[in-house]
Amino acid sequence: MKWHRIVLSLAAGTLLGASPVCQASPTVHAVVDLGHQFTFYGDGRFHQQYLADQSGATSWGSLFNFDLSNANLLVLLGCDEHLSYVPQDRKTIDGFLAGGGGVLLLGSAGDKPQNDLARTWGCEFGSRAKQPFKGSVPAITGEIAGGGDALKLEDPKAWEVLIADADGKPVLARKQVGPGMLLAGARGLAGSNPDAKDNINASWWRPLLVGAAKGKTIDLTKPFNGRGVGELDYTEKLGRLTLRYSDYLKPYARDMMAIYQRTVPFMEKRMGVPLSEGMASEIGLLATGGGGFSGGQTIGLAVFWGGFPEREDSMIEFITHESIHSWVLPFPETWNEPIATYVGELVMGDMGYQDEAKRRIQATIERASRIDPTMKRYDLQGNSLSGAAPLQGGRANDMHWGKTFWVWEELRRQDPDVLAHYFQAKRQLAKPGSLKEYDLNATVAVLSIAMKKDLFPWFRECGFDVDRARSPIPVKF
């Protein structure tokens, strides 16, 4: 599953692997594995949805290096296709079950690493399950949401089927493994959205998970913490950079750093200013092709983004995108996501992929042009400037990105180095001590100063609600 790149603050406890606030006396210490597959759903959202009254932690590094001694539930949501569960992992999981812990394994037929692990316990994910699903135990009643692939059980007598599909095939089952309890089921039975608003089946997931953890006692007087970016298996100092990565990603670390270090000079030239002190100084490698994050000082890079390491063009854009989010601080841009990708496309072109960069920029603009050929009917958020209904969903997103790209392409026709001139001016004019916010009025003001011409009339003509009088940065001509 692909997920979007996200910008967020590393002050959030779940992102750093810390235990969220919970009741005074939890009975479950749950660990969600992110080392095999990173998602923003796994880094705290699963806990919020199904075990909010319990204690949760995350493991960003290798599972076999995580201290599970004071945990009693291990959640395995997925494994990137480039990786697998190594023998040390399997020994760790087996030892956890032997100690009475509960393990939740969710997967699908296309998730080979999850299937390989499932087969060691006598099951695998097979054909698509058919709705409606039906609970096979009293605790699971009513409508069962979600979907996914049914289970094939090697020895059905060894398993208790908890949910079956319309054809009677098991979708969720549990099995006693020594003193421990294994739950295996379709990934679609649980939520997956990064916003954590899809807490499907929560009424029965919580008691099932609490029950699976009962075989192992936790000690509330001892620490129970996760391992976040700062506690990955390996840390390397590369000049001003600190690189962190897991044992699983060690084979990719050298290639990742090589392309990052090649990209930085091109980013600096496009931006016109160096990174602010301390920004993007720590890089954590993530086991995913789905996305990354920027938190100012720390950025997370998806190792398998865009087919890397087999191809590098998309990785150049991706590295630039996440870096730009830190570059623009302390004041994020109004068009924060699209401008980061726009700069990424330009840097990709500078590094030898000019045709692909032009194609991507043009394709982004064309998606907006099909909605608004004049670029004067909708604002950046997709609100109509003529009283018509606002754009919704994907169309609003197409307008937001396409119009942003269009604006910058129009400005670059007048000044090919407008990005550098803009960010040089912003670095001088937008300082935390003298500026409380940086809105679109401030953006146009800085652009006007950088280009030495009043751009407010043009932006208003293009549907931007801006006014020199409302700018926190004075503009005089």
N, C-alpha and C positions, 0 to 999 in steps of 0.2 A: 504494500500500500504506500502510495506517495503522500507526502505531507508537506505543507508549506514552510518556507523559511520564516523564522520568527525572530523579532527583536525583543529582548526583554532584559530585565534587571537581574543580575546574579545575586541580588539580596534575597530573592525568594528561597525559602528554606528547602523546598522540595527539589529545586534545581541543583542545589549543592549537596543533596543527599541527606539532609538533616531530617529528623523525625517531625512530622507535623504535630500540631497541638491535638491532644486526645484526652479521653477520660483519665481520671486519676488511677484507675485500676484496670487496664486492658488485660485481656486474656490472650491476645494475639500480637505477636511481633512478626509482621510480614515483610519480606524482602522481595522487591521486584527487580528482575534481572534486566539491565539495560546494556550490559557488555556485549551480548550477542546480537542485539538489535536495538538501536536507539530510536525512541519515539517520544514526542512530548506528551503522549497519553500515558506512557509507562512511567514517566518521571514523577508522578504524584496523582495523576488523574484517576487511575485505577483505584488507588487507596481512597481518594475522596468519594468515589462513587459507591464502593462496596464495603469499605472498612473504616469509615470516617470516625467511628467511636473506638477504634483500636489504634495501634501504633504501627507506622509504616516507614520503611527505609528503601533506598535504591542502591543498586550495585552497578556503577558505571564501568568498572574494570573487569578483570577476569573473575569468574565466579569462584574458581578454586582458591583464590586469594582472599575471599571475603570471609569474615569471621561470623559463622552461622551459629555459634555456640549458644547465643541467647535469642535466637529466632526459632519460631515453630511453624512458619508458613513460607514457602518459596513459590513465587509466581513466575512462570516461564511463558511469556506472551508470544515470543517469536524468535527467529534466528535468521540473520541475513544470509542470502544464498551463497555469498562468498566465504562464509565461515561454517563452523560445525562445532558440536560439543566434543572437545578433546577428551582423551582418557582421564586427565585430572579432573575435568568437570564431572564426568560420570561417576568417578570415585567419590567426589564431594556430594553429589546428589544421593548416591546410594547410602553414604554414611549418614546423611541427613534423615533419610527414611528409616534407617536402622536405629536412629536415636529417637524415633517416634514422631518426627516432623511430618507435616503435610505438604504435598507438592501439587500445584495446579499446572497442568500442561495443556495449553490451547494451541490449535494448529489447523492446517488445511492440507489437502492432497498435494497442493503445489509447493508447500513448505518442506523441502527435502530434509533440512537439518532436524526440524521438529519430528518428522516422520521417522527418521533414523533413530532418534531418541525414543520415540513411542514404541518402536518395535522391540526394544530391549525389555519392555514390560509386557509384550504380547498384544499390542494393538497397533493400528495405523489408521490414517485418515483416507477415506475412499471416495465414493461417488457423492454427488451433490444431494444433500438431504432435502426431503420434500415437506413443505408445510401442509397442514398444521402440525406443530409439535405437541406432544402430550407428556406430561409428567408421569413417572412410574412409581413415585413415592408420595406419601401424603403431604410432605412439606412443599411440593411443587404443584401448585394448582393454578387455574385460570389460564389466560392467554400467555404463550411463551413467545417473546419477540426475538428477532434476529434470524440468522440462517447459518449456512456453512456446509461443511462436508460431514457425512456420517462416518462412524467408526466401524472398523473391522476388528472383531475381537477373536484372537487366536483360540482362546479357551473361554467361551461365554460363561461357563460355570464359575470361573474365578472372579467374575466381575458382577457388580450390581448396576444394572442400567437405571439411570435416573431420569433421562429424557429420551424418547423415541420419536422418529419422524412418522409421517403418514403411512409409510410402508412397514413400520415396525423396526426400522434400523436404529441402532443406538446413536445418539447425538452427544450425550454426556453420560459418563459412567465412572464408577469409582472401584478401587481395588485395594485391599489390604496388602501392603508390602512390608512384611515383618511387622514391627510395631507401628510403622508409619502408614499414612493414607495417601493414595494417588488419585487425583481427579483428572480425567482426560476428556476433552470435549472440543467442539467446533469453536473456532475463534470468534465467529459472528454472534455467539451467545452473550458476549460481553461488549461493553462500549469500546469506542476507538477514537472518538473525536478529541482533538487537543483542547477544546473548550470544556470538556467534561460534562456536557449537557445531555449526553445519551446514556443515562444510567439505566439501561434496559435490564429487566429481570432482577433488579436490586432486592426485591422482597424475598427471593429465595437464594440469591447468591450469598448474601451475608451469612445466614445460618449455616449454609453448606461449608463455607470457608472457615468459619469459626469451629465447626465440628471437625473439619479435617485437621485442624491444628491442635486438637485436644490431647493427642498422644504424647506431646512434649511439653513440659512445664517451663515457663519462662521465669526469670528472676528480675522483678521490678526494681531491685536495689542496685542492679548492675547496668552499665551503659548499653544502649542499643542505638547505634548510629549507622547511617549510610556511608557510602564512599562516592564522592562527587568528582568533579573535574580535577580538583587539587590533590586527589588521592589515587590517581590512576597508577598502573604498575610501573611505568617508566617516566622519568623526568629528565629532559636534556636542556642545557643552556646553549643557545645559539646566538651569541652576541646579546642584543637587548631582548631577545625572545626566549620564552620558556615553553618548551614543547612537552606535552603530556599525552601518553597513549597507553593502551592496554596491551597485554601479552598477545591477544588475538590480532591486533593491528600492527604489531611490530614489523611484519614483512612489508608494510606499506608506508611506514613512517618516513623513510629516506626519500621516496618519490614525492610524498606530500610536501616535505620541506623544500625539496629542490624546486618544485614548481612555485611554491609560495615565495621563495627568495628571488626567483626570476621575475615574478609578477610585481613585487614591491616597487622597483624603480619606475615602471610604467604607470603604476597608480599615482606615485608622487608627482610625475610629470603632468598627468591629467588633472590632478587636484590642485597643483600649484603650491601646495604647502605640505610639509611633512606631517606625519601623525602627531597629535598632541602627546605630551609626555605621559607615558604609562598606558596609553590607549593601545588595544590589540597587542599587548605585550605577552599575553599567555594564550596558547593555542591548545585546545583539546581535540583529539581526533575521535570521531563518532562512527560507530559501526552501523552505517546506513548509507543508502544512496538517496534518501528522501529529503534531507534538509539539514539546516544548521541554525546557529543563533549567534547573536552579538550582544554582549553585555558591557561594552566599553572596554574594560581592561581585558576581559576574557572573551574569545570567540570560539565557537565549536564548528568544526568542519567535517562534513560528511565525506568519508573516504571514498565512497563508490559513486559520488555524484557524476551524472552524465557519462557513465561508462568508463570512468577513470579506474585503473591507470592505462587501459587500452587506448583511450583518446583523451586529449587534454583541453580542447577548446571550451567545453562547458565548465570544466573545473577552473579555468582562468576566470571566467565570468563569475562563478560562484565564490571563489576566494575574494575577488574584488568586491562583490556585493556585500559579503559579511564584513569585510574590512572597512568599507565606506560607512557603514552604520556606526562604527567607532570613530572614523575620521571626522564626521560632521559634528560630533559632540563638542561642547556641552549642550548644544541646541539641535535636536533632531530636525530634519527637514519636514515641511508640510507634506510633501510627496515622498516620504521616506523610502518606501519599498521600491517604487518604480525608478527613482533617480539612482538608487544603488545598483539596480540591474542595468540601467542605461549606461552608467560609467563602466560597468563590467563589460558591456558589449563593445564599448570604445576601446577598452584595454585589450580585449580579445582581438580586435582588429589590429591594434598596434603591435601585437605579438605574432602576427603572421596569418591571422584568420579573418582577413578583411572582408572577403565575400560573404562568409557566414555571419559576421557581425552586421553587415549592411542588410542581409536578408532578414535577420531577427528584428532589427530596428524597424524596418519597413513593414514587416508582418504585424508588429505590435501597433503601429500607427494605422494600418489598414483595418484592423479590427474595430478601431474607434471611428474611422472614416466611413465605414459602412453604416454606422448609426447616425453620425453627424458629419457629412462631407465638409461643412463650413467651419467646424470646430467652434461654433458660436451658439449652438442650441442648448448645450448642457454644460454644467460646471464639472469640476473634477470629481464630485461625489455622485454624478449622474442625475442631479436635480435639473428639471427643465427650466429654461430661462424664459419660456413663453407660456407657462401655466399648464403645460401638459403633464401627464403622470410621470413621476420620476422613474428612472431605469432601475431594474431589479436584478439581483444575483449576478450572473456572469456578464450581462450587458453593462451593468454599472461598473464592474471590475474592468471590462474592456475599455470603457471610456476613461476611467481613472488612469490606467497605464498608458493607453494610446495617446491621450491628450497631453500627458506629461512628456512623453517622448517627442511629440509633435512640437511642443513649445521649445524644448531644448534644441531640436533640429533647426527650427526657425531662427533661434538666437545664434546658433553656430554658423549659420549662413552669413550672418553679419560680422561675427567675430569667432573664428575657428577655435580660439583659446578662451572662450567665454567661461567655461567651467573653472579653469585655473584662476581667471581674473575674479570670478564670483567668490570662490572660496578664499582667495587671498583677502578680498575685501571683508568677507564675513569674519575671518579670523581677527581682523583688526577692529571691527565695529560691534560684533556680537560677543560681549564679555559678560560673564555671570554677575559681576559686581554692579554693572550698570544697566542690565537688561533682565527683566523678569520672564518674558516670554518671547518666542520667535514665531510669529504667525506669517500668513501670506503677505500681509502688508510689509512686514520687515523684509521678507524675501525679495519682493519687487523693489523695495528701497535699495537693498544691497546690490541687486542686479543693475539698477539704474546708475548707482555710483560706480560700479565696476565698468559699465559700458559707456559712462559719461553722457547719458541721455535719459530723459524722463520716459520710463517704460509704463507708467501707470495708465495712460490713455490706451495703449495697445492691449494691455492685459484686460482692461475693462471691456474693450471692444470684443475680446475673445471670451467674454463671459465670466471673468474673475471679479468677485466682489472686493475690490481693493480701492484704497483711497490714501493719497499722500498724507492727509491730515490725521489719519488713524495709525500711521506708522510709528512705532516706538523708536525708530531710527530716523532722524531728520534728513531730508533731502532738499538741497538747494541748487538751483541752476541759474 
